[in-house]
Amino acid sequence: MTEIRAWAAQAPRTPLAPWSFDPGPLAPEDVEVAVEHCGICHSDLSMLDNEWGISRYPLVAGHEAIGRVVALGERAKGLKLGQRVGVGWTAESCMHCRPCLSGDQHLCGGA
């Protein structure tokens, strides 16, 4: 996996600043996406300001992104390098079971 460059808050209620980190090796079922566009919603603002008391810093906000697949773990399914993808707020859905195929990825039991 390549170094990730992002804008991050270093503490609550501070301006976003450039930040980079090495996430380590790609896990077998992970997909690396080069983000081209990312939205920020109210829950992101709440996390940036630590309104719920659960934020950990540095914090990179944004959880709905569009980009291209740049790396695939050895067991990643259904994607190919260069493919344009969207990443929603859910994580670790298999995209092959009945809930995933019905648009209910948050109910996935196969990830």
N, C-alpha and C positions, 0 to 999 in steps of 0.2 A: 504494500500500500504506500502511496506517496504522502509526502507531508501535506497536511491540510492547512490552508490559509483561510482565515475568516475574520469577521469583526466580532469582538467579544467585550462584555462588561467585566471588569476586574473586581467590582464590588457593587452593592446596591446603589442605584441612583447615580451612577457614573456614566460618562459618555462612552460609547462604543469606540474601541481602538483596534488597529490591526493586531492579530494574534495568530501564531502558527503552532502546530504540534504534530507529533508523529503518533498515529493511532496504533502502530504495531502491525503485525502481519494480518492479512485478510483471513478470516475464519472460513472453513469449508463451505458454508451456506451463505456467506456474505456477498454483497455486491457493492462495488465502489462506484459512485456516481459523481461526475464532475458537474456541480450545480451551476446552472446558467441563470436561473431566476428563483427567488424564494420570497414567500409572503411572511409578513409579521402580523399577528393578530393580537387581540386583547390579552389572551392568556400568556403570550410571549412577553408583553409589557409587564404583566403581573410577576412573571418569573424574573425578569430583569431587575425589578424593584424589590424582589423577595417579599411580596405581599402575603404569601402563604407560609413563609418561614421555612421553606424546603429547598431553596435555591443553593447551588454550589457554584463557586466561581473559580476560574473564569467561566463565563456562561455565554455560549453562542446561541442566540435566539433564532427562531424560524423552524418550522416543522412541516411546511408544505412546499415542496420544491420541484422544479423541472430541470432536467439535465440529461447527460448522456452516460451510458455505461462505459467505464474505462477499465474495469477489472472484475473478474468473476472468481469466486471461490470454486474449488473443484467439484462441489456438489450443488452449486446454484443452478436452479432449473428455470427454463422458459425464457431466458434472456440471452442476448448476444452482444458482443462488443460493438460500441457505436450506436446502439439502439437508444432512441429518445424515450425517457421514462418520466413518470410523475411519482413523487414520494409523498404519501399522505401522512396523517398523524399517527397511524397505526404502525406497529413494528412486528417483525417476525411472523408474517403470514405466509402460508405455503403457496397460495394462488392456484391450488389444484383441487382442494376439497370443495364440497357442496357450498358451505358458507362463503368461501372466498369467491367462487364462481358466481354466486348470487349477489355479490357486492357487500357481504357482511364479514369482511376480513377481521373485524374485531372479535368475531366468534370462532376464529380458527383454532382448532385443537391440534393441528398437524405440524406446527412450526417447531 
